[in-house]
Amino acid sequence: MIEARHLRVLRAVASTGSFSAAGRELGCTQPAVSQQMKALESSVGTPLLVRTGREMRLTQAGEALVRHAAGIIAGLTAAEEEVAAIAGLRAGRVRLVSFPSGSSTLVPTALAALRAAHPGTRVFLEEAEPPKSVELLREGDCDVALAFRYEGAAGAEEWDDLVVRPLLTDRLVALVPEGHRLARTEGSVAIGELARESWIAGCPRCRGQLVEVCEEAGFLPRIDFATDDYPAVVGLVGAGLGVAVLPQLAVESVRPRGVRTVALEPAVRREIVALTLPDLAQVPAVTATLDELARAGAHQPAAR
């Protein structure tokens, strides 16, 4: 196998005309140069140099190898510099997938801090709800995925093969119109008090969690509207068309008008995390992104 260090020595011998002169140029001894040339000739299986008097001359094979050596060494040097830049966070790329309420709350804060600290690192953002975001991570289509899971839900082992960075615990709250009988409630209310209401449901996973929580309270919610768009949920509630249950982080991602939030008992919480693959966790740009997401999560009102 041809090694880059051997090519550098060959170029030095070709330009200086002798092993001793090449050694002085490279900062090594004449025997070391001779040994590396023997190793290179052994790798290619043919002589590369012939001695003519006191100088060394390239054979035809040696001339061909020197011709290619310049491009090979230049390419390796460029690769080394690029890798060093990535390792030093002077460059780098992170593909981030987030669910919508995370994209409008956690992500902007985290990426602004990342850009300020490491302006050479670029982040590409795509939106997807779990479990789709987790699938994209496992399939190699992203480097970091924001995801969530509800406390006590089945499938806690679904992330066992991933690196999990906890960001915050988000509590579900009820949304009611401003004129609703519970709008001025101090403290928490039992979800059963909303059993006879019309409901506006959110994303499919949140919708499933809503039905499960209501069933545990002894009723099945009458869902009149369902939408993945959180501002639409808030707008429908504000128009008096029903009540809803949303994660606190989702409420903070919109400007709620005409609605009131009410704490629920028993408390229903979801764990919000950033996920990556074990090998990717060693990449400096990915590590920096995870760190900034964790800081952003710690400063969210929902976390407090």
MOTAWO-V587058 format. One record per helix or strand. SS is the DSSP state (H for helix, E for strand). FROM is the first residue (numbers start at 1). TO is the last residue. If there is no record, write none. Layout:
ss;from;to
SS;FROM;TO
SS;FROM;TO
This chain:
ss;from;to
H;4;16
H;19;26
H;30;44
E;49;52
E;55;58
H;60;87
E;92;98
H;100;103
H;106;117
E;121;127
H;132;138
E;144;150
H;156;159
E;163;177
E;188;190
H;191;194
E;198;201
H;204;216
E;222;226
H;230;238
E;243;247
H;248;252
E;259;265
E;269;276
H;280;282
H;284;298
H;301;303
